[in-house]
C-alpha cells in the first residue's frame, strides 16, 4: 500500500505536470516530450543506482526542464526549417528563463541548478555558462542525455525523427566527451536491454 509520502509525491508530480502541459499547450510535442524525458531520466538515475531522493529530484527537474519556453515566442518554438543564429541564441535562453522563473520555489532538490545546467556539456561546449567536467551536476547530465534521446527520436517541426539506433550512435560519440561515460552507458542499457521500462505504463500513475 502506498505511503502518505508516495501519495503526496504522486499528487505533486501530477499537479506540476498538468501545469507545465498547460503552459506549453501551443507546442504540440511538449506534453509528450515532458513525459518521455521524465521517464527516461528517472530510469537512467535508477540504473546507475541513485538513491530515491536523487531520482525524485531528477524527475521533477525533467518535468520542469523546458518551463522557460513560456518566455520564448511560440512561433519560434514551432518554426519549420532551420533557425537563424539570432533565433537559436534566443532558444538557448530557455534554461536560464526556467531557472529564473522557479528560483523562489523552495524545492527539496536543486531543481533550478539542474534546469540551468541541462544543456551544459563536460567538454565545455554547452550553454549557458560553458561549464566543464565536474562543474556539470550528475543530475543535469542525466537530464541532458534523456532530453537529447527523446528529442532525437521524436519528430519536430524543423526535422524528422531519428531511429533509436541512429540516436544511440550519436550519443555513443558523446560518451566521455560531452557526458560522463557511465551515464551514457546507462542510457544505452535502457534503450537496448531494458526497453520495457520505456513503456508509458511501466510506472503506473506516477
SEBA-859810 format. One line per 3 residues: for each residue x, y, z of N, C-alpha, C. Coordinates in steps of 0.05 Angstrom, whole numbers, plus 5000, padded with zeros to 4 digits. Atoms other than C-alpha are relative to their C-alpha. Layout:
<rs>
X,Y,Z,X,Y,Z,X,Y,Z ~ ...;
</rs>
This chain:
<rs>
5017,4976,5000,5000,5000,5000,5018,5025,5000 ~ 4983,4976,5001,5029,5069,4981,5000,5015,5026 ~ 4998,4983,4976,5054,5111,5039,4989,5027,4994;
5010,4973,5003,5029,5181,5052,5020,5016,4983 ~ 4980,4986,5016,5095,5207,5024,4997,4994,4970 ~ 5004,5008,5028,5084,5167,4960,4976,5014,4988;
5024,4988,5010,5014,5195,4953,5005,5030,4995 ~ 4995,4971,5003,5038,5267,4964,5018,5005,4976 ~ 4983,4996,5023,5094,5259,4914,4985,4996,4973;
5015,5005,5025,5047,5230,4862,4982,5024,4994 ~ 5017,4976,5004,4999,5288,4872,5017,5024,4990 ~ 4983,4978,5007,5057,5337,4867,5009,4998,4971;
4991,5003,5027,5084,5308,4802,4977,5003,4980 ~ 5023,4997,5018,5015,5304,4771,4991,5029,4998 ~ 5008,4971,5000,4999,5376,4791,5020,5016,4983;
4980,4985,5015,5065,5403,4765,4999,4993,4970 ~ 5001,5008,5028,5060,5362,4701,4976,5012,4985 ~ 5023,4988,5013,4990,5388,4687,5004,5030,4995;
4994,4971,5004,5013,5460,4697,5020,5004,4978 ~ 4980,4998,5021,5073,5450,4652,4987,4995,4972 ~ 5014,5006,5025,5029,5419,4598,4982,5023,4991;
5018,4978,5007,4980,5477,4602,5017,5024,4990 ~ 4983,4978,5009,5037,5527,4595,5011,4996,4972 ~ 4989,5006,5026,5063,5492,4534,4980,4989,4980;
5021,5011,5016,4996,5476,4502,5002,5007,4970 ~ 4998,4993,5029,5013,5512,4437,5023,4986,4986 ~ 4979,5017,5012,5073,5467,4426,4989,4971,5000;
5014,5026,5002,5041,5403,4400,5017,4977,5013 ~ 4983,5022,4990,5101,5360,4421,5007,5002,5030 ~ 4990,4995,4973,5111,5390,4491,4992,4979,5021;
5008,5019,4979,5068,5344,4535,5014,4973,4997 ~ 4986,5025,5004,5097,5281,4503,5029,5001,5007 ~ 4972,4997,4994,5167,5307,4509,5005,5001,5030;
4997,4999,4971,5158,5324,4582,4997,4973,5013 ~ 5005,5026,4988,5130,5256,4599,5023,4980,4994 ~ 4979,5019,5008,5181,5216,4559,5027,5006,5012;
4974,4992,4989,5241,5256,4582,5001,4993,5030 ~ 5001,5006,4972,5219,5248,4654,5004,4970,5005 ~ 4998,5029,4997,5212,5173,4646,5028,4990,4994;
4973,5008,5007,5279,5165,4612,5020,5009,5021 ~ 4982,4990,4979,5315,5209,4663,4997,4984,5026 ~ 5006,5015,4976,5282,5173,4721,5013,4973,4999;
4990,5027,5002,5303,5105,4695,5030,5000,4998 ~ 4971,4999,5001,5374,5125,4678,5011,5003,5029 ~ 4991,4996,4972,5381,5150,4750,4998,4975,5016;
5003,5025,4985,5355,5084,4776,5021,4979,4991 ~ 4981,5019,5010,5401,5043,4731,5028,5005,5012 ~ 4974,4994,4988,5462,5080,4759,4999,5000,5030;
5003,5005,4971,5435,5066,4829,5001,5026,5016 ~ 5004,4976,4984,5419,5137,4851,4980,4993,5022 ~ 5020,5005,4979,5381,5139,4917,4973,5012,4992;
5027,4992,5008,5306,5152,4915,4997,5030,5000 ~ 5002,4971,4999,5314,5225,4934,5011,5013,4975 ~ 4988,4989,5025,5360,5239,4875,4983,4993,4976;
5018,5007,5021,5314,5201,4829,4976,5019,4999 ~ 5023,4982,5000,5255,5244,4851,5008,5028,4991 ~ 4991,4974,5010,5296,5307,4840,5004,5001,4970;
4997,5002,5029,5315,5285,4770,4973,5000,4986 ~ 5027,5001,5012,5242,5270,4755,4988,5028,5000 ~ 5012,4973,4998,5220,5339,4779,5013,5019,4981;
4986,4983,5019,5274,5374,4740,4993,4994,4971 ~ 5008,5008,5027,5256,5334,4678,4972,5010,4993 ~ 5027,4990,5004,5183,5354,4687,5000,5030,4993;
5000,4971,5003,5202,5427,4690,5022,5011,4981 ~ 4975,4990,5014,5264,5430,4645,4995,5019,4978 ~ 5005,4981,5022,5231,5467,4588,4980,5022,5007;
5020,4980,4991,5187,5512,4630,5007,5028,4990 ~ 4991,4974,5010,5228,5572,4607,4990,5006,4972 ~ 5011,4995,5027,5198,5563,4538,4976,5018,5000;
5024,4983,4997,5138,5601,4564,5008,5029,4992 ~ 4991,4973,5007,5180,5664,4551,5012,5002,4972 ~ 4990,5001,5027,5201,5643,4481,4976,5003,4981;
5022,4998,5019,5155,5665,4423,4992,4973,4989 ~ 5009,5026,5009,5112,5605,4404,5005,4995,4971 ~ 4994,5003,5029,5122,5619,4330,5028,4991,4995;
4972,5009,5003,5196,5607,4341,5002,4970,5009 ~ 4999,5028,4990,5185,5542,4381,4987,4981,4980 ~ 5014,5017,5020,5141,5515,4324,5008,5005,4972;
4991,4993,5026,5180,5542,4266,5011,4976,4985 ~ 4988,5021,5017,5194,5493,4209,5026,5010,4989 ~ 4975,4991,5011,5263,5494,4180,5021,5008,5020;
4977,4993,4983,5330,5517,4208,4996,5027,5014 ~ 5000,4974,4986,5338,5572,4260,5023,5017,4990 ~ 4978,4982,5004,5379,5634,4246,5017,5000,5025;
4983,4998,4977,5437,5647,4293,4986,5016,5022 ~ 5014,4983,4980,5395,5701,4328,4977,4984,5013 ~ 5022,5016,4990,5335,5654,4335,5011,4978,5019;
4990,5021,4982,5378,5598,4364,5011,5012,5026 ~ 4990,4986,4975,5410,5647,4413,4977,5004,5019 ~ 5024,4996,4983,5340,5663,4438,4990,4973,5011;
5009,5027,4991,5320,5589,4442,5017,4991,5023 ~ 4981,5009,4979,5382,5576,4484,4995,5014,5027 ~ 5006,4986,4974,5356,5625,4537,4980,4984,5017;
5022,5013,4985,5301,5576,4558,5009,4988,5026 ~ 4990,5012,4974,5345,5542,4611,5003,5022,5021 ~ 4997,4978,4982,5362,5609,4642,4973,5011,5009;
5027,4990,4994,5290,5633,4638,4986,4981,5020 ~ 5013,5019,4982,5265,5569,4671,5010,5002,5028 ~ 4988,4998,4973,5313,5574,4729,4992,5026,5014;
5007,4974,4989,5297,5647,4738,4971,5001,5010 ~ 5029,5001,4993,5221,5635,4739,4996,4985,5026 ~ 5004,5019,4978,5228,5579,4790,5017,5005,5025;
4979,4996,4979,5283,5608,4835,4989,5005,5028 ~ 5011,4995,4973,5237,5628,4892,4985,4977,5012 ~ 5013,5023,4989,5206,5560,4900,5019,4983,5016;
4982,5014,4982,5237,5522,4958,4997,4970,4996 ~ 5000,5029,5005,5243,5453,4926,5019,4986,5019 ~ 4982,5016,4983,5274,5398,4968,5023,4988,4983;
4979,5009,5018,5320,5385,4908,5012,5025,4986 ~ 4988,4977,5014,5368,5431,4869,4989,5003,4972 ~ 5014,5000,5026,5317,5438,4813,5011,5022,4981;
4992,4978,5017,5339,5506,4787,5028,4996,4988 ~ 4973,5006,5011,5412,5485,4781,5000,4978,4979 ~ 5001,5022,5019,5394,5421,4745,4989,5011,4973;
5012,4988,5024,5349,5460,4696,5021,5018,4986 ~ 4981,4981,5012,5402,5514,4686,5023,4985,4986 ~ 4976,5014,5011,5456,5461,4671,4993,4978,4980;
5007,5025,5016,5417,5410,4629,5010,5002,4971 ~ 4988,4998,5027,5448,5437,4564,5031,5005,5002 ~ 4971,4998,4996,5519,5442,4594,5012,4972,4993;
4987,5025,5008,5569,5390,4570,5028,5000,5013 ~ 4975,5001,4984,5632,5366,4606,5024,5009,4985 ~ 4978,4989,5016,5677,5388,4549,4999,5030,4997;
5002,4971,5001,5654,5460,4558,4985,5011,4976 ~ 5013,4991,5025,5615,5462,4493,4970,5007,5004 ~ 5028,4995,4995,5547,5471,4526,4993,5029,5007;
5009,4973,4993,5507,5531,4549,4981,4998,5024 ~ 4993,4972,5006,5491,5578,4582,5028,5009,5010 ~ 4975,4990,4988,5557,5581,4621,5025,4987,4990;
4976,5014,5010,5604,5534,4584,5015,4985,5022 ~ 4988,5014,4978,5616,5493,4647,5015,4975,4990 ~ 4984,5023,5008,5667,5435,4645,5001,4980,5023;
4994,5022,4981,5678,5368,4679,4980,4999,5023 ~ 5017,5003,4976,5652,5362,4750,4984,5025,5007 ~ 5018,4977,4996,5622,5432,4746,4972,4994,4991;
5027,5007,5009,5564,5399,4710,4989,4978,5018 ~ 5012,5019,4981,5520,5364,4761,4993,4974,4986 ~ 5008,5026,5010,5508,5290,4752,4970,5000,4991;
5029,4999,5006,5432,5303,4754,4995,5015,4974 ~ 5003,4985,5025,5439,5354,4698,5009,4984,4976 ~ 4991,5017,5022,5478,5305,4655,4980,4978,4995;
5022,5020,5004,5424,5252,4666,4978,5012,4984 ~ 5021,4986,5014,5372,5302,4645,5008,5007,4971 ~ 4991,4993,5027,5414,5324,4586,4999,4977,4981;
5001,5024,5016,5421,5253,4560,4971,4992,4994 ~ 5028,5007,5004,5347,5239,4570,4986,5019,4980 ~ 5011,4980,5017,5327,5304,4537,5009,4996,4971;
4989,5004,5027,5372,5291,4477,4989,4975,4987 ~ 5011,5024,5012,5349,5219,4467,4971,5003,4993 ~ 5028,4997,5007,5276,5237,4470,4997,5019,4976;
5003,4981,5021,5285,5297,4424,5009,4988,4973 ~ 4990,5011,5024,5327,5259,4373,4981,4979,4988 ~ 5017,5022,5010,5277,5201,4368,4971,5008,4996;
5027,4990,5004,5215,5245,4362,5001,5022,4978 ~ 5001,4979,5022,5194,5289,4302,4996,5027,5012 ~ 5003,4972,4993,5198,5364,4308,4992,5015,4975;
5008,4985,5024,5170,5418,4262,5023,5006,4981 ~ 4977,4993,5017,5241,5431,4236,5016,4976,4991 ~ 4985,5023,5009,5265,5359,4227,4985,4974,5006;
5012,5027,4995,5246,5285,4223,5014,4987,5023 ~ 4989,5015,4978,5258,5236,4279,5022,4981,4990 ~ 4980,5020,5005,5320,5192,4281,4989,4973,5011;
5006,5026,4988,5313,5117,4294,5015,4999,5027 ~ 4986,5003,4974,5334,5094,4364,5030,4992,4994 ~ 4972,5008,5006,5396,5062,4332,5016,5024,4991;
4986,4976,5009,5415,5127,4298,5006,5019,5024 ~ 4997,4983,4977,5404,5166,4362,5022,4989,5019 ~ 4979,5012,4983,5446,5117,4403,5028,5002,4988;
4974,4996,5013,5502,5122,4352,5010,5028,5005 ~ 4992,4972,4994,5502,5198,4361,5008,5002,5029 ~ 4994,4997,4972,5500,5191,4436,5027,4986,5007;
4975,5014,4994,5557,5140,4437,5024,5017,4993 ~ 4977,4982,5007,5602,5191,4403,5005,5021,5021 ~ 4997,4980,4978,5590,5236,4463,5009,4988,5026;
4992,5014,4975,5610,5183,4514,5027,5008,5009 ~ 4974,4991,4989,5665,5210,4558,5010,5026,4989 ~ 4992,4975,5012,5667,5273,4516,4981,5023,5009;
5019,4980,4992,5603,5312,4528,4984,4991,5025 ~ 5013,5011,4976,5573,5266,4582,5019,4979,5012 ~ 4985,5021,4986,5605,5221,4634,4992,4973,4988;
5004,5025,5014,5613,5151,4605,4979,4983,5014 ~ 5019,5018,4986,5572,5116,4659,4971,5008,4996 ~ 5028,4991,5005,5511,5159,4645,4992,4992,4972;
5005,5009,5027,5515,5145,4570,4995,4970,5000 ~ 5003,5029,4999,5524,5071,4586,4973,4992,5011 ~ 5026,5006,4989,5461,5072,4628,4978,5005,4980;
5020,4994,5021,5422,5104,4571,5000,4978,4979 ~ 4998,5022,5020,5447,5051,4523,4988,4975,5011 ~ 5012,5023,4986,5428,4997,4573,4970,5002,4999;
5029,4996,5000,5358,5027,4577,4988,4995,4972 ~ 5012,5002,5027,5346,5032,4502,5006,4974,4985 ~ 4994,5025,5013,5376,4964,4485,4990,4976,5015;
5006,5024,4984,5367,4915,4542,4977,5003,5019 ~ 5022,4996,4981,5313,4947,4586,4978,5018,4987 ~ 5019,4983,5014,5267,4977,4533,4972,4999,5012;
5026,5003,4987,5206,4951,4572,4995,5023,5020 ~ 5003,4979,4980,5219,5007,4622,4993,5027,4986 ~ 5009,4976,5015,5203,5058,4567,4970,5000,4995;
5029,5001,5003,5131,5035,4565,4987,5021,5018 ~ 5013,4979,4984,5087,5094,4588,4986,4990,5025 ~ 5015,5011,4978,5050,5047,4634,5019,4987,5021;
4982,5015,4982,5113,5019,4668,4998,5009,5028 ~ 5001,4989,4973,5110,5066,4728,4972,5005,5010 ~ 5028,4996,4991,5034,5067,4732,4992,5029,5001;
5011,4973,4997,5000,5131,4756,5021,5021,5005 ~ 4979,4980,4993,5066,5164,4776,5017,5006,4976;
</rs>
